């Protein structure tokens, strides 16, 4: 870039101009040649074209930002859609099991139990497909990152610091712990 002097009515200002551009030379209006006038018209047309391009680009960018924000809102709003679609058949099965239990004449207890076992398996399968894992703690070494100890129990047959009993299952979603397993931890019996 080279510096070009631009004259205004009150002062002369140095501005950056492209190398290829001819420097503007102050000329009295009566001394303007047709070539200079054509050059000024071309520069004015190019400036108008650049201004229009800037306005269009700015408008396009604003539209992009609005569209991206709208898509993000929709993604948050419908994030659980696939999980819900997997759980709807479980709900249907539960409704069918309850209807079968109401209509059963003989041994309704066994058919109800079988129905609920199938529903439980269907629900576990849908949740596992979505990334849910059970935290199995029974017999394992107590891990405060996965387990929540609510008490200790004297046990001679289980090593100290191991889980004797799991009171409530824990769950992980992929690698994130959703709920720790509630456990009872073994300790040595008092002598």
N, C-alpha and C positions, 0 to 999 in steps of 0.2 A: 504494500500500500504506500502511496505517496501522499503527502500533504497537499491539499488544494486550497487555495485562498478563495473564499466566497465573500463577496461584498454585499452588505446589506445597506440600508439607508444610513444607519448610524455607525456601523463598525465593520471591520474586516475580520472574518473568522476562519481559522484553519480547521479543516475537517479531513478525515480519512476518505480517500477516493480510490477506486480500483485503478491498477496500473494502466489498463487499457483505455480508461476514460480520458478524454481530453480535458485539460483544466478549463474551468470557467473563467472567462476573462471579462472584467466589467466593461460594458459597452453602453454607450448612450443609446436610448431607444431609436433615435433617428439614424444612427450608424449601424443598425443591425442588418447583416447581409441575409439573403434568403437561405444560405447554407446554415448559418447560425440559428435562424428561426426554425428550420426543419429539424436541426439537432435538438433544440429545446422542445419541440413538439414530440419527437421520438422519446426523449427522456421523460417527459410528462406522461406519455402513454405507457411507458415501461413502469413508471412509478405507480400509475393507476392499476396496472395489471398486477404488480406485486402487492399492492394494498388489498385488492380483491382476493388474491390468493391467501394472504394472511387472514382475512376475515373468514374465508371458507375453512381454512385449516383450524382456526380457533373454534368455529362452530362445530366442525367434525369432532374435535377433541372434547368439547363440552358434551356432545351427544354420546360419545364413547364413555365418558365418565358416568353419565346418567344411566346408560345401559348396563355398565358393569356393576353399579350400585344396585340396580333393580335385579340383576341376575344373582348377586350375592344374597339379597334379601330372600329371593325365591329358594335358593339353595339352603339357607338356614331354615326357612319355613317348612320345606318338604324334606329335610334331612333324614327323617325316620320313615319315609314312605316305604322303602323296600322292607324294612323290619315289620312294619304294620301289615304289609301284604302277606308276609310269612305267618303272622300271628292270627290273621282272620280265619284260616282253616281250623286252627286250634279252637277258636271260639265257636265255630260251627260244630266241631266234634263235641265240645262241652255241652252245647245245647241239645245235640242228639242223645248224648248219654243221659242227661237229665230227663228227657222225654221218654227214653227207654225204661228208666228206673220208675217213672210214674205209671207206665203202662204194663210193667212186668207183673204177672200174677203169681208166679212161683219163684222162690229164691231170688228176690230182687237185690239182695246184698251182694251176691257173687257177680251178677251182671254189672252192677254199679261199680264194683271194685275193678273189674276187667276194663270197663270203659274209662275209668279215671287213670288206670295204668297206661292205657294207650294214649290218652290225652297228655299225660305227663311226658311220655316218650316223644310225642310229636312236638310239644313245647320245647323240650330240651334240644331236640334236633334243630328247630328253627332258630333258637338262640345261639347254638353252637355254630351254625352256618353264618350268623351275623358276627361271630368272633368272641362269643362269651365262653369262658372256661371256668370250671369249678376249681376251687382251691381245696384239695384233699389234704387234710392235716392229720388224720388218725395215724398214730404210730410214728410220726415223723418228728424230727428235732424241732423244737419251738423256734420260730423265726418271727421276730417282731415286725418285719416288713410285710408278712403275709398273715400273721395270726394275732388275735387279741386275747390275752389270757385273762380270764375272769376269776380263776381260783387255782389252788394247787391241791393235789390229792396224793396221799401216801400210797405208793405202789411198789411192791417188791419185785414184780415180774416185768416192769417197764423201767428202762434207764432214766435216771434223773434228767430233767430238761426236755424230755420227749412228751408229746401230746398223748394223754391217756384217753380223753374223750373229746369229741367235737360236738358242741352244742348247736351250732348254726354254721351252715356252709358259707365259705367265702367265694367271691367271684372276681375274675379278672376279665377285662375287655381288651383283647390282644395283649399288650404288655403293661397295661395300666390296671392297678388294683381298684376295683369298684367298692368292694366290701371285704374287710378281713374276716377270716374264719374265727368264730368265737370258740375258744378251747379251754380245757382244763389240763394243767401241766403236772407231770409226775414229780414227786420229790421222794427222797429216801424216807423209809418209815423210821419213826422215833424208836430208839432202843429201849 
